Amino acid sequence: MTIEIIPEWMANLDDEDLSFIKNFIMASGSLKEIAKQYEVTYPTVRLRLDRLIQKIRISEDNANEPYISLIKRLAVNDKIDFETAKILVSEYKKMKGED
């Protein structure tokens, strides 16, 4: 059976994220095992997983508010800091009359 439609959340991930997901599954979800494979600490792997979860959530929210999702994605990927992201989202909502 082949997958004909790739879910949007998956299509928005980069190759490194997909590789991490595959390794995570192959390690039966063991963060300790993943830490060994990547030769990093457990907290580093936990942070990586948390950021991946955020990316997937942002992708799911993208249909509702593409601009806000873009800002969140930039913050998660450390392109902008979280304070700047909050200001941009707040100002955007004010412009739309939501705040």
C-alpha positions in Angstrom: 0.0 0.0 0.0 1.4 3.4 -1.0 0.6 6.8 0.5 -1.0 8.9 -2.3 -1.6 11.9 -0.1 1.0 13.2 2.3 -0.6 15.0 5.2 0.1 18.7 5.2 1.8 18.6 8.6 4.3 16.1 7.2 4.9 17.9 4.0 5.9 21.0 6.0 8.7 19.2 7.8 12.2 19.2 6.5 14.2 16.0 5.8 16.0 16.2 9.2 12.7 16.3 11.0 11.4 13.3 9.1 14.6 11.4 9.8 14.2 12.2 13.5 10.6 10.8 13.4 11.7 7.7 11.7 14.6 7.1 14.2 12.2 7.8 17.1 9.7 5.2 15.8 12.5 2.7 15.2 13.7 3.2 18.8 10.1 2.5 20.0 9.8 6.0 21.2 12.7 5.8 23.6 14.2 9.3 24.0 17.1 7.7 25.9 17.9 5.5 22.8 17.6 8.5 20.5 20.0 10.5 22.7 22.5 7.6 22.3 22.1 7.6 18.5 22.5 11.3 18.1 25.2 11.4 20.8 23.5 14.2 22.8 21.9 14.5 26.2 18.3 13.4 27.0 17.2 17.1 27.6 18.5 18.0 24.1 16.4 15.2 22.5 13.4 16.3 24.6 13.8 19.9 23.3 14.1 18.6 19.8 10.9 16.5 20.2 9.0 19.5 21.8 10.0 21.7 18.8 8.9 19.1 16.4 5.5 18.9 18.2 5.2 22.7 17.9 6.0 22.5 14.2 3.2 20.0 13.7 0.7 22.0 15.7 1.6 25.1 13.8 1.1 23.3 10.5 -2.3 22.2 11.6 -3.2 25.8 12.5 -1.9 27.1 9.2 -5.2 26.8 7.4 -6.9 29.2 9.8 -4.3 31.9 10.1 -1.4 31.5 7.7 0.3 34.8 8.9 0.2 33.8 12.5 1.5 30.3 11.6 4.4 31.9 9.7 5.3 34.0 12.8 5.1 31.0 15.1 7.2 28.9 12.7 9.9 31.6 12.6 10.0 31.7 16.4 10.1 27.9 16.7 13.0 27.8 14.2 14.8 30.6 16.1 14.6 33.0 13.2 12.9 35.5 15.5 12.7 35.6 19.3 9.4 34.8 21.0 8.9 38.3 22.3 9.0 39.7 18.8 6.6 36.9 17.6 4.1 37.8 20.4 4.3 41.5 19.4 3.8 40.7 15.7 0.8 38.4 16.4 -0.7 40.9 18.8 -0.4 43.8 16.3 -1.8 41.6 13.5 -4.9 40.7 15.7 -5.4 44.4 16.5 -5.3 45.2 12.8 -8.0 42.6 12.2 -10.0 43.8 15.1 -9.6 40.6 17.1 -7.8 42.1 20.1 
